[in-house]
């Protein structure tokens, strides 16, 4: 329990410093600034694997039947990479939501900050119940595995024209019935008053839609990491570090999302792998290093093929002098 309290205190300390110090004044986050923060969060996430090793070493000495420290560390890194890769799809949706509601760039960080607070709460609840179900009902492992394979197949055959339309969504329509919505923005405020009546600004609407979409994405990501481990702390900590780095990664990738067209196939491969692993866990035991290696290679391959495709398209694109 002490470890959980200290971890959550550390997370909220990072968030308080983020909003209260580093981003106290709303501003447009450049790709350079976002790149530095992305590197910071990724480095911090990997350094935390050392903390995982130390924590589980202490536990292993007291209880030799518990999870070995090296195994715990590999499971954490594997889980983190899964969550990081699946969050890429989330970045695409966030970009669509911001564009749809015309959220000024300088206020986008504020929306994502409060979105993360909600994501931590909802992810925590989903992980708690997911671990509870797997530990109490072994058959739910097959249910989760089948769902992940189904999701991978659905992603493979989905069409580009099935793009998410925020203003046509059920969430937007329901929110409009609860509180009046205005197209007017007032700096970073989520609500404004007009004629003694309170209206939700586009920032609040975007926040709610992003929050709901994150819950939907968690339906994929939480079962995926449960294929690696059902240890609540490993699942939660890897999830949270991926979420914390999501904002900076969004600003870093937002202007070049189209360059990573093959990453979707990496996600399909990862979802298929973890789904099949869950379905066959009683028959085949896949080593931890093999899972980590497959997920890492899938991500690397997706990035390299995407960059190569983008480079080829740039080279074959006719220059203005040729036109």
C-alpha positions in Angstrom: 0.0 0.0 0.0 2.9 2.4 0.8 4.3 1.8 -2.7 1.0 2.7 -4.3 0.7 5.9 -2.2 4.2 7.0 -3.0 3.8 6.2 -6.8 0.5 8.2 -7.0 2.0 11.1 -5.0 4.9 11.1 -7.5 2.5 11.1 -10.5 0.5 14.0 -9.1 3.7 15.9 -8.2 4.8 15.6 -11.9 1.3 16.8 -13.0 1.4 19.8 -10.5 4.8 20.8 -11.8 3.6 20.4 -15.4 0.6 22.7 -15.1 1.8 25.0 -12.3 5.4 25.6 -13.3 6.4 24.5 -16.8 3.1 25.3 -18.6 1.7 27.9 -16.3 1.2 30.3 -19.2 -0.7 28.8 -22.2 1.5 28.8 -25.3 1.9 27.0 -28.6 4.2 24.0 -27.9 6.7 23.6 -30.7 7.9 20.3 -32.1 11.3 21.0 -30.5 9.9 21.5 -27.1 7.5 18.5 -27.4 10.5 16.4 -28.6 12.4 17.2 -25.5 9.5 16.4 -23.2 8.8 13.1 -25.2 12.4 12.1 -24.7 12.1 13.0 -21.0 9.0 10.9 -20.4 10.4 7.9 -22.3 13.7 8.0 -20.4 11.9 8.4 -17.1 9.6 5.4 -18.0 12.6 3.2 -18.7 14.5 4.4 -15.6 11.5 3.4 -13.6 12.1 -0.2 -14.6 15.1 0.0 -12.3 12.8 1.0 -9.5 10.6 -2.0 -10.4 13.7 -4.3 -10.2 14.5 -2.9 -6.7 11.0 -3.2 -5.4 10.5 -6.7 -6.5 14.0 -7.7 -5.3 13.0 -6.6 -1.8 9.8 -8.6 -2.2 11.5 -11.6 -3.6 14.0 -11.8 -0.7 11.0 -11.8 1.8 9.0 -14.2 -0.4 11.0 -16.5 -2.8 7.7 -17.7 -4.4 6.9 -14.1 -5.6 7.7 -12.7 -9.0 11.4 -12.6 -9.8 12.8 -9.0 -10.1 14.2 -9.5 -13.6 10.9 -11.0 -14.8 8.9 -8.1 -13.2 11.2 -5.6 -14.9 10.8 -7.2 -18.4 7.0 -7.4 -17.9 6.9 -3.7 -17.0 8.9 -2.7 -20.1 6.8 -4.9 -22.3 3.6 -3.5 -20.9 4.9 0.0 -21.3 5.7 -0.6 -25.0 2.3 -2.1 -25.6 0.5 0.9 -24.0 2.8 3.4 -25.8 2.1 1.8 -29.2 -1.6 1.6 -28.7 -1.7 5.2 -27.6 -0.6 6.2 -31.1 -4.1 5.5 -32.4 -5.3 7.8 -29.6 -3.1 10.6 -31.0 -4.9 10.4 -34.3 -8.3 10.7 -32.7 -7.2 13.6 -30.5 -6.0 15.4 -33.6 -9.4 14.9 -35.2 -11.2 16.2 -32.1 -9.1 19.3 -31.8 -9.6 20.1 -35.5 -13.3 19.5 -35.4 -13.9 21.8 -32.4 -11.3 24.3 -33.6 -9.3 24.3 -30.4 -6.5 26.9 -30.5 -3.1 25.3 -30.3 -2.1 27.3 -27.2 -4.9 25.8 -25.2 -4.6 22.2 -26.4 -2.1 21.3 -23.6 -4.6 22.5 -21.0 -7.3 20.2 -22.4 -5.0 17.2 -22.5 -3.7 17.9 -19.0 -7.2 17.6 -17.4 -7.9 14.7 -19.8 -5.0 12.8 -18.1 -6.4 13.3 -14.7 -9.6 11.5 -15.8 -7.6 8.9 -17.7 -5.7 8.0 -14.5 -8.9 7.5 -12.6 -10.7 5.5 -15.3 -7.7 3.3 -16.2 -7.2 2.6 -12.5 -10.8 1.3 -12.2 -10.6 -0.7 -15.4 -7.3 -2.3 -14.3 -8.7 -3.1 -10.9 -11.8 -4.9 -12.3 -9.8 -6.5 -15.1 -7.3 -8.1 -12.7 -10.2 -9.1 -10.4 -12.0 -10.8 -13.2 -8.9 -12.7 -14.5 -7.9 -13.8 -11.0 -11.5 -14.9 -10.1 -12.7 -16.3 -13.4 -9.9 -17.9 -15.4 -12.1 -18.1 -18.5 -12.1 -14.3 -18.9 -8.5 -14.7 -20.2 -10.0 -16.4 -23.3 -12.6 -13.7 -23.6 -10.0 -10.9 -23.5 -7.8 -12.8 -26.0 -10.6 -13.3 -28.4 -11.6 -9.7 -28.2 -8.1 -8.5 -29.0 -7.9 -10.8 -32.0 -11.3 -9.5 -33.2 -10.1 -5.9 -32.7 -7.0 -6.6 -34.8 -9.0 -8.1 -37.6 -11.4 -5.2 -37.5 -8.5 -2.7 -37.7 -7.1 -4.7 -40.7 -10.2 -4.5 -42.7 -11.5 -1.0 -41.6 -11.7 1.6 -44.3 -10.2 5.1 -44.2 -13.6 6.7 -44.8 -14.9 5.3 -41.5 -13.1 8.3 -39.8 -14.5 9.4 -36.5 -16.7 12.5 -36.6 -16.7 14.1 -33.1 -19.7 16.4 -33.8 -21.8 13.5 -35.0 -20.9 11.4 -32.0 -23.3 10.1 -29.3 -21.2 11.9 -26.6 -21.5 15.3 -28.3 -25.3 14.9 -28.7 -25.8 13.8 -25.1 -23.7 16.6 -23.7 -25.8 19.1 -25.7 -28.9 17.8 -23.8 -27.2 18.3 -20.4 -25.7 21.7 -20.9 -25.9 24.4 -23.6 -22.8 24.4 -25.9 -21.3 27.5 -27.5 -18.8 27.9 -30.3 -17.3 30.8 -28.5 -14.0 30.4 -26.6 -12.8 32.5 -23.7 -9.0 31.8 -23.3 -8.5 28.5 -21.4 -11.9 28.5 -19.7 -14.2 25.5 -20.0 -17.4 27.4 -19.2 -18.6 30.9 -20.0 -21.7 32.9 -18.9 -23.9 34.6 -21.4 -27.2 36.3 -20.4 -27.0 34.7 -16.9 -26.7 31.3 -18.5 -23.7 28.9 -18.3 -22.4 27.5 -21.6 -19.8 24.8 -22.2 -17.0 26.0 -24.5 -15.4 24.0 -27.2 -12.5 23.2 -24.8 -14.9 21.4 -22.4 -16.6 19.6 -25.2 -13.3 18.4 -26.6 -12.2 17.3 -23.1 -15.3 15.2 -22.5 -15.1 13.6 -26.0 -11.4 12.8 -25.5 -12.1 11.4 -22.0 -14.8 9.0 -23.4 -12.6 8.0 -26.3 -9.8 7.2 -23.9 -12.1 4.9 -22.0 -12.9 3.1 -25.3 -9.2 2.8 -26.2 -8.6 1.4 -22.7 -11.0 -1.4 -23.5 -8.3 -2.6 -26.0 -5.2 -1.6 -24.1 -6.0 -2.9 -20.6 -6.7 -6.5 -21.8 -3.6 -6.3 -24.0 -1.3 -5.6 -21.0 -3.2 -8.2 -18.9 -1.9 -10.7 -21.5 1.6 -9.9 -20.2 0.9 -9.7 -16.5 -1.9 -9.6 -14.0 0.2 -7.9 -11.4 -1.8 -4.7 -10.6 1.2 -2.5 -9.9 3.0 -3.5 -13.1 -0.2 -3.0 -15.2 -1.0 0.4 -13.6 2.5 1.9 -13.5 3.2 1.0 -17.2 -0.2 2.4 -18.2 0.3 5.6 -16.3 3.8 6.3 -17.7 2.4 5.8 -21.2 -0.5 8.2 -20.5 1.9 10.8 -19.0 4.0 10.9 -22.1 0.9 11.0 -24.4 0.6 14.8 -24.4 4.1 15.6 -25.4 4.0 12.8 -28.0 0.9 14.3 -29.5 2.5 17.7 -29.9 5.6 16.0 -31.3 3.8 13.9 -33.8 0.7 16.0 -34.6 2.2 17.7 -37.6 3.6 14.5 -39.1 1.1 11.8 -38.4 0.7 11.0 -42.1 4.4 10.0 -42.2 3.7 7.0 -40.0 1.1 5.2 -42.1 2.5 1.7 -41.5 2.4 2.0 -37.7 -1.2 0.8 -37.8 0.0 -2.6 -39.1 2.4 -2.7 -36.1 -0.6 -2.2 -33.8 -2.5 -4.9 -35.6 0.5 -7.3 -35.2 0.9 -6.4 -31.5 -2.9 -6.9 -30.7 -2.9 -10.2 -32.6 0.2 -11.4 -30.8 -1.1 -10.6 -27.3 -4.6 -11.9 -28.2 -3.2 -15.3 -29.4 -0.9 -15.4 -26.4 -4.0 -15.2 -24.1 -5.9 -17.8 -26.1 -3.0 -20.3 -26.0 -1.6 -19.5 -22.5 -2.7 -23.0 -21.3 -0.9 -24.8 -24.1 2.2 -22.6 -25.0 4.3 -20.6 -22.7 6.0 -17.7 -24.5 9.1 -16.4 -22.7 9.0 -12.8 -21.4 12.0 -11.9 -23.6 10.2 -13.2 -26.7 7.1 -11.1 -26.0 9.3 -8.0 -25.4 11.3 -8.7 -28.6 8.3 -9.2 -30.8 6.6 -6.0 -29.6 9.8 -3.9 -29.9 10.5 -5.3 -33.4 6.9 -4.6 -34.5 7.2 -1.0 -33.5 10.6 -0.5 -35.0 9.5 -2.2 -38.3 6.4 0.0 -38.5 8.5 3.2 -37.9 11.2 2.3 -40.4 8.8 1.2 -43.2 6.7 4.4 -42.7 9.8 6.6 -42.9 11.0 4.8 -46.0 7.6 5.2 -47.7 7.5 8.9 -46.8 11.0 9.4 -48.1 10.2 7.6 -51.4 7.0 9.7 -51.8 9.0 12.9 -51.3 11.6 11.8 -53.9 9.0 10.9 -56.5 6.9 14.0 -55.9 7.3 16.4 -58.9 9.1 19.6 -58.0 7.7 23.0 -58.8 10.5 23.4 -61.5 9.2 20.2 -63.3 5.6 21.4 -63.4 
